[in-house]
Amino acid sequence: MLISVSSTATARRTPSWFVLWMGLLTALILLCCLALFWQLAAEGTFPLEVVLWLAIGVLGAVALLFGLVGLLRYRAFFYSLISPVIIGVFVVLVWQNVPETTGWKLSRDILQTQAADCANPGHRTRLGVYTITFITRRDGGCLFYTQGTETNSSRGFAYFPNAAPPYIGTPTSGIGYEPFHGNWYRFTEES
């Protein structure tokens, strides 16, 4: 006599609405992360960065809520965990300054070429990933002003091929330089 043992607990199939909803949330989160990566790499505007961080936070919270439902009700591990993993990886990349480093690596050569002439084009221009608002010679170097995030200060990159700039440190008024990469410095100019 054969005894058949049947499982009383049958696995629930993940509903298609859940798969589509989590796919949409994941796509939106990925799109916001990519847009914020670009903004951080290109030193974009502060308000847009804030909006993108908020969007990632809100979408992440919604994805986490539905992900918990998916884990508990449908045992849908992949669909439930993909969004938090994407956000986690993105936060680690930002923490390690990967967007800023990527922006610099993509822009360094063209900035180096432009620093030889140090000529202001007379209008906003894009050099590499950076939007440059003004180029000028100052303190023995070539300064590239990037689009600023604050109204009372300007910032950018400075190239000093022969000697260090006259003032290293944060300015109380005027301009201050910080070592960046080789003959390149970051500067902040208080107005």
N, C-alpha and C positions, 0 to 999 in steps of 0.2 A: 504494500500500500504506500503510495506516494503522497506526501503531504506538501501542499503548496503553501508557501509563505508569501503573502503579498504585503507590500509596504502600504501602510495606512497613510503615510505622509507622502504625497506626490508633489513634485517640484512644480511651482507655479511658473508658467511661461511669462516672460517679460512682455508686457503689452506694447504694441507698436507706438501708441501715443507717448509712452514714457521714453522710448528710444528716440523718437523724433524730437521731443521736448528737450531732452538732455543733449542731443546732438546740436540743436539750435543754441542752447545756452553755452555749450562748449565752443561753438564757432564764434559767438559774440565775444566771449571771454578772450579767445585767441586773437581775434581782430583788435580788441582794445589793448591787449598786451603788446601786439606788434606796433600799433600806433604809438603807444607810450614809449616803447623801445626807441622808435624813430625820434620822438620828441626829445628824449633824454640824450640820444646820440648827437642830435643836431642842435642841442641847447635851445629848444623851442620855448614858446611863451609859457609863463607860469600858470595863467588861468586854464589853458588847455591841458596842461599836465594835471592840474587839480581835478578837472572834469573827468579825465581818463582814469585817474586813481579812484575817484568816486564810482564811476561806472564799473570798474573791476570789482570794487568792494560790494556794490549792490548785486551785481550779477553773480559774484562768488557766494554771497549769502543765500540767494535764491537757489543756486546750484547745490549748495550744501544741504539746504532744507529738503529739496527733492531727492538729493542723493541719499539722505538718511531714509527716506521713504522707500527708495529703490533697494537699499541694502536690507532693510528690515522686512519688507513685504515681498520683494521679488528676487532677492539674492542676486541682484544685478551689480556685481562688483565693478566691472569695467566701466559701465555707463555712470555709475555713482562716484567713482574716484578720479576719473580723467580730468574734470575741471579743477578740483583742488590740487591735483598734481601739477597741472599747467601753471596755476597761480603760484604754487610753492617754488617751482623751478624759476619762474619769472622773478619772484622776490629775491631769490638767491643770486640771480644774475645782476639785478639792480644793486644788491648789497655789495657785490664784488666789483662794482663799477664797470661791468662789461659793456653797457651801452655807450658810456663816455669814452672808454678805451677804443671801442669799435669806430666811433665817430672820428676820433683823432687819427687812427690808423688809416682810415679812408681819406682823410683830408690833409694829412701831413705833407705829402709830396707837392700838392698844388699850392699850399700855403708857402712852402719853401721856395717854389718857383716865383711866386708873386712877391715874396719878400726881397728878392734881388732888385726889382724895380721900385718897389714900395710906392706905387702910383695909385692914387685914389681914382676909381673909375667914374666918380661923380654921381653915382646912384647905388642903390642896394644891389648887391650881387651875391651869387652863391658860389662859394669856393669849397669844393668837396661837399660835405653835408651841412656846412655852416652858412647862415645868412650873414654876410658882412655888410655893415651899414656905413663904415668909413675906414679908410686906410690913411695913415700919416706917419711921418718920421718924427720921433721924439726921443730925447734923452740918449741919442746915439743908436737907436734901434728902430724897428718898423712895427707899428701897432696896428692890429686888426681888431676893430670894434665889432662885436657880435650883437645881435638883437638882445636888448637888455630885459631883465625881469623886474627891475625896480625903477621907479621914476626918478630917484635922486642919485643914482649911480650908473656908471657904464662899466662894461667889462669886456674882456676879449683876450686875444693872444698877442704876445710881443716877441719879436725875434731880435736877439742881440748877438751878431756874429763875432764881434771882436772882444767885447768886455761885458761884464755883468751890468745890469741896470743900476742907477745911482741909489735906489732905495728898495730894500727887500723888506717886506712885511705889510701888514694891513694899514692902510692910510687912515688918519683921522680927518684929513682934508687933502685934496690933491690926488696923487696917484701912488699906488703901491704895487709892488711886483712880488710874485711867489714863483720859485723854481718849478718848472713843469717837466720838460724833456730836453736834455742837452742844452742847446742855446735858446730854447723856447721857454717863455715865462707866461704865466697867467697874470693879468693885471685887473685892478679895480680902480676906477676913478670916481671919487666922490665929488659931487657938484654942490 
